[in-house]
Amino acid sequence: MIQELSGSETKPITLNEIHQAENSYTLWQRNLNIPEAEYHTILESGLSLKAEGTVGEIRTFIESELITSSFHPHFLIEDIVFLVQTFSELTESKKIKFFLSTINNNMCRRFHTDCNDLRLLCTYVGPGTLVLPEEAIDRNALHSGKENEEIIIDADKTIYAEPEDVLILKGSLYPGNGVRAAVHRSPTIEESGAKRLLLRLDTENFGNYGL
């Protein structure tokens, strides 16, 4: 059990509930105290970082890319490394695929599933990923290529990840019989000019990138 995670929460969180057969996703709602200046500087830089390695290797990479003589986003770095460590333990994967980027387009507008086993998403700034609980999905419409309006049975049940929330998504490669991968999509932001600061973590067992 993973407990006592970072941020302002003191209540134990069990992200490992993702391993229960009936769960296609888990959501940890957080409220961090990361200074706005750290977010603002990174958003304005328009960065996009990719790496693969152990927790220690990813920490070294992040620090080399983000820390300068005039800018040290200490709180953000510590939270990212914490999430990499947490995800590594959750998935029992020694090497993690890391992606941190500013996003200003709509990415994947259609609800879909991913061809991977497990993925962690945290939108530090801006709208987060949308997820459908099982009772709100028409999977026949999903698999036959229909549009969102036909995939969604009950729009009122849509889950909206808020800034700084941690979302774990189960993919179609998750081991076991009868696995139902998480049905999700990225938020629509392009029309409004909004920006997102997105962290995505994957194991080595992955396929497409749905954000």
C-alpha positions in Angstrom: 0.0 0.0 0.0 1.3 3.5 -0.9 0.4 5.9 1.8 1.0 9.4 3.0 1.7 11.0 -0.4 3.1 14.5 -0.9 1.1 17.7 -1.0 -1.4 19.1 1.5 -3.3 15.8 2.0 -2.7 13.9 5.3 -5.2 11.1 4.6 -3.6 7.8 3.4 -4.1 7.3 -0.3 -4.3 3.9 -1.9 -3.3 4.4 -5.5 -2.7 0.7 -5.7 -6.5 0.2 -6.0 -5.8 0.4 -9.7 -4.7 -3.2 -9.5 -8.3 -4.3 -8.5 -10.1 -5.9 -11.4 -13.1 -3.6 -11.2 -11.1 -0.3 -11.5 -10.0 1.1 -14.8 -8.6 4.3 -13.2 -7.8 5.8 -9.8 -7.8 9.6 -9.0 -6.0 11.3 -6.2 -7.2 14.8 -5.6 -4.5 17.1 -4.4 -3.9 20.7 -3.4 -0.2 21.5 -3.5 1.7 24.6 -2.4 4.0 25.0 -5.4 4.8 28.6 -5.9 3.1 30.2 -8.9 6.4 31.6 -10.1 7.7 28.0 -10.8 4.7 27.2 -12.9 4.7 30.6 -14.7 8.3 30.4 -15.7 8.0 26.9 -17.1 4.8 27.6 -19.0 6.4 30.7 -20.6 9.4 28.6 -21.7 7.3 26.2 -23.8 9.4 23.3 -22.7 9.0 19.6 -23.7 11.2 17.1 -21.9 11.4 13.3 -22.5 13.6 10.8 -20.8 13.7 7.1 -19.8 15.5 5.6 -16.8 15.5 4.9 -13.1 14.1 7.3 -10.5 17.7 8.6 -9.9 18.4 9.0 -13.6 15.2 10.9 -14.2 16.0 13.2 -11.2 19.4 14.0 -12.6 17.9 14.7 -16.0 15.1 17.0 -14.6 17.6 19.0 -12.5 20.0 19.4 -15.5 17.1 20.7 -17.7 15.2 22.9 -15.3 17.7 24.4 -12.9 19.6 27.5 -14.0 21.6 30.1 -12.3 18.5 32.2 -11.9 15.7 29.6 -11.7 15.4 26.6 -9.3 11.9 25.1 -9.3 12.6 23.1 -6.1 9.0 22.3 -5.2 8.0 21.2 -8.6 11.1 19.0 -9.0 10.5 17.3 -5.7 6.9 16.5 -6.5 7.8 15.1 -9.9 10.5 12.9 -8.5 8.0 11.8 -5.8 5.5 10.8 -8.5 8.1 9.0 -10.5 9.1 7.0 -7.4 5.5 6.3 -6.5 4.7 5.1 -10.0 7.8 3.0 -10.1 6.7 1.2 -6.9 3.1 1.0 -8.1 4.1 -0.7 -11.3 7.1 -2.6 -10.1 9.0 -1.1 -13.0 12.6 -0.1 -12.5 12.7 2.1 -15.6 10.1 4.8 -16.2 9.3 6.8 -19.4 9.1 10.4 -18.4 7.4 13.3 -20.3 6.9 16.9 -19.1 5.6 19.4 -21.5 3.6 22.6 -22.0 0.5 21.8 -24.1 -1.5 24.4 -26.0 -3.6 22.2 -28.3 -6.5 19.8 -28.0 -4.4 16.6 -28.4 -6.8 13.6 -28.3 -10.4 15.1 -28.4 -12.1 11.7 -28.8 -12.6 9.4 -25.9 -10.3 6.4 -26.3 -8.3 3.7 -24.5 -4.5 3.4 -24.6 -2.4 0.4 -25.7 -0.3 0.2 -22.6 -0.5 -1.3 -19.1 -0.5 1.7 -16.7 0.0 5.4 -17.1 0.2 8.3 -14.7 -1.0 11.7 -15.7 -0.7 14.9 -13.6 -1.7 18.3 -15.2 0.0 20.8 -12.9 -1.6 23.8 -14.7 -4.7 24.0 -16.7 -7.6 21.6 -17.3 -6.9 17.9 -16.6 -7.8 14.7 -18.4 -11.5 13.6 -18.6 -12.4 10.0 -17.7 -15.6 8.1 -18.0 -16.7 5.6 -15.4 -18.0 2.3 -16.7 -21.7 3.0 -16.3 -21.3 6.1 -18.5 -19.7 4.3 -21.5 -21.1 2.6 -24.6 -18.1 0.5 -25.5 -19.7 -0.8 -28.7 -19.8 2.8 -29.9 -16.2 3.3 -28.7 -14.8 0.3 -30.5 -16.7 1.0 -33.7 -15.2 4.5 -34.1 -18.3 6.5 -33.2 -18.0 10.1 -31.9 -18.1 11.2 -28.3 -21.8 11.9 -28.3 -22.5 8.3 -28.9 -19.8 6.9 -26.7 -21.0 8.8 -23.6 -24.2 7.4 -22.0 -24.4 9.9 -19.2 -22.3 13.1 -19.5 -23.1 14.1 -16.0 -20.9 11.2 -14.7 -17.8 12.4 -16.5 -14.8 12.7 -14.2 -12.7 15.9 -14.6 -9.2 15.8 -13.2 -8.3 19.1 -11.6 -4.9 20.8 -11.6 -2.4 18.9 -9.5 -4.6 15.8 -9.3 -2.9 12.4 -10.0 -4.6 10.1 -12.4 -3.6 6.5 -12.9 -5.1 4.9 -16.1 -5.3 1.2 -16.9 -4.5 0.3 -20.5 -5.5 -2.5 -22.8 -2.1 -4.3 -22.1 -2.7 -4.5 -18.4 -2.4 -8.3 -17.5 -5.5 -10.3 -16.7 -8.7 -11.6 -18.3 -11.5 -9.2 -19.0 -9.5 -6.0 -18.4 -11.4 -2.9 -19.1 -9.0 -0.1 -20.1 -9.8 3.4 -18.9 -11.8 5.5 -21.4 -10.5 9.1 -21.4 -9.7 12.1 -23.5 -7.7 15.3 -23.2 -9.5 18.6 -22.5 -10.4 21.0 -25.2 -8.2 24.1 -24.7 -7.1 25.3 -28.2 -10.1 27.5 -28.8 -9.6 29.4 -25.5 -5.9 29.8 -25.8 -5.3 28.0 -22.5 -2.1 26.2 -21.6 -1.4 23.0 -19.7 1.7 21.8 -17.9 1.4 18.0 -18.2 3.4 15.3 -16.6 3.0 11.8 -18.1 4.7 8.6 -16.8 4.7 5.2 -18.5 6.2 1.9 -17.9 8.2 0.3 -20.7 5.1 -1.6 -21.8 3.2 1.0 -23.8 1.9 1.8 -27.2 0.1 5.0 -28.3 0.1 8.3 -26.4 -3.3 9.6 -25.5 -3.2 12.7 -23.4 
